[in-house]
């Protein structure tokens, strides 16, 4: 007899990312000192093997695909509510993720600014149930990678946008 799984693997990944993101929203700085953003995957990209070996196969092709996507996304207007192509929330989140990773690799502010624009406009794009957990993951990574670049005001606005997106997904 086949068991009926309530959640698929991508949904569980999204739920875990949601919990990690929500925990960062409610963290309290009791020391009174400025603390570093609690990064989800790494604190310094130079410590990541994929970055250390980026000139070798297969990592060099992965980096090239990140830059290909990020460079194409520089011309996208994330404040536009409807795009003629790639207008799904999952695609928009993938573009944001790739822009954020390109910023981590290069520290070029053009990638950080465009990632910020994408994060300030979370929620645009066609919402399909199957892409929700991936969108949460991708936006979470994009935020994580550019958070140190953000002003307090932008950081607060983006976190509010992410909370609204999560509430929309989990209440519908």
C-alpha positions in Angstrom: 0.0 0.0 0.0 1.4 3.4 -1.1 1.7 6.0 1.6 0.3 9.4 0.8 3.0 12.0 1.5 1.6 15.3 2.7 4.6 17.4 1.7 7.1 16.8 -1.2 10.8 17.3 -0.7 10.8 20.8 -2.3 8.1 21.8 0.1 10.1 20.6 3.1 13.1 22.6 1.8 10.9 25.7 1.6 9.5 25.1 5.1 13.0 24.8 6.5 14.1 28.0 4.8 11.0 29.7 6.1 11.9 28.7 9.6 15.4 29.9 9.2 14.3 33.2 7.8 11.7 33.7 10.5 14.2 33.0 13.2 16.5 35.7 11.8 13.5 38.2 11.9 13.0 37.7 15.6 16.6 37.5 16.8 17.4 40.0 19.6 20.7 41.7 20.0 21.1 41.6 23.8 24.7 42.7 23.8 24.0 46.1 22.4 26.9 45.6 19.9 26.5 45.6 16.2 26.5 42.0 15.1 27.1 40.4 11.7 24.1 39.1 9.8 23.8 35.3 10.6 24.5 33.9 7.1 22.6 30.8 6.1 25.4 29.1 4.0 28.7 30.9 4.5 30.2 34.0 6.0 32.9 34.4 3.5 32.5 33.1 -0.1 36.3 32.5 -0.3 35.8 29.7 2.1 33.5 27.8 -0.2 35.1 25.1 -2.4 33.0 26.1 -5.4 34.6 29.5 -5.2 38.1 28.2 -4.4 38.0 25.9 -7.5 36.1 28.2 -9.8 38.7 28.0 -12.5 38.3 24.2 -12.7 35.6 21.9 -14.1 32.8 21.7 -13.2 32.8 24.9 -11.1 33.8 27.2 -13.9 30.7 26.3 -15.9 28.5 27.0 -12.9 30.0 30.4 -12.3 29.6 31.2 -16.0 25.9 30.3 -15.8 25.4 32.5 -12.7 27.0 35.4 -14.5 25.0 34.8 -17.7 21.7 34.9 -15.7 22.8 37.8 -13.5 24.0 39.9 -16.5 20.8 39.3 -18.4 18.8 40.2 -15.2 20.5 43.6 -14.9 18.2 44.9 -17.7 15.0 43.5 -16.0 12.7 45.9 -14.3 11.6 44.1 -11.1 9.2 46.9 -10.2 7.1 46.0 -13.3 4.2 43.9 -12.0 3.8 41.9 -15.3 6.5 40.8 -17.7 5.8 39.4 -21.1 8.1 36.4 -20.5 9.4 34.6 -17.4 6.6 36.2 -15.3 6.4 33.5 -12.6 7.4 34.1 -9.0 9.8 31.2 -9.2 11.7 32.7 -12.2 11.9 36.2 -10.6 13.3 34.6 -7.4 15.9 32.6 -9.5 17.0 35.9 -11.1 17.3 37.5 -7.7 19.3 34.6 -6.4 21.7 34.7 -9.3 22.1 38.4 -8.9 22.9 38.0 -5.2 25.4 35.2 -5.9 27.1 37.4 -8.6 27.4 40.1 -5.9 29.0 37.7 -3.5 31.5 36.6 -6.1 32.4 40.0 -7.4 31.3 42.5 -4.7 30.2 44.7 -7.6 27.4 47.0 -6.4 25.5 46.8 -9.7 24.5 43.2 -8.7 23.7 44.2 -5.2 21.5 47.1 -6.3 19.6 44.9 -8.8 19.2 42.2 -6.1 17.8 44.9 -3.8 15.4 46.0 -6.4 14.2 42.4 -6.9 13.8 41.9 -3.1 11.9 45.2 -2.7 9.4 43.9 -5.3 8.9 40.4 -3.9 5.5 39.0 -4.8 5.2 40.0 -8.5 4.9 37.3 -11.0 2.4 34.5 -11.6 2.0 32.4 -8.4 1.9 28.7 -9.0 1.7 26.4 -6.0 4.5 24.2 -7.3 7.0 27.1 -7.3 6.3 28.5 -3.9 8.9 26.7 -1.9 11.5 27.3 -4.5 10.7 31.0 -4.5 11.0 31.2 -0.7 14.4 29.4 -0.9 15.7 31.6 -3.7 14.5 34.9 -2.2 16.0 33.8 1.2 19.4 33.1 -0.4 19.3 36.4 -2.4 18.5 38.3 0.8 21.2 36.5 2.7 23.8 37.3 0.2 23.1 41.1 -0.1 21.9 41.8 3.5 25.3 43.4 4.6 24.9 45.8 1.6 21.4 47.0 2.6 20.5 50.1 4.5 18.5 49.5 7.7 15.4 50.9 5.9 15.8 48.6 2.9 16.5 45.7 5.2 13.3 46.3 7.1 11.2 46.7 4.0 12.6 43.5 2.4 12.0 41.5 5.6 8.4 42.8 5.7 8.0 41.8 2.0 9.3 38.4 2.7 7.0 38.0 5.7 4.0 39.0 3.5 5.0 36.5 0.9 5.3 33.7 3.4 2.0 34.5 5.0 0.3 34.6 1.5 1.8 31.2 0.7 1.0 29.5 3.9 -2.5 31.0 4.3 -3.6 30.1 0.8 
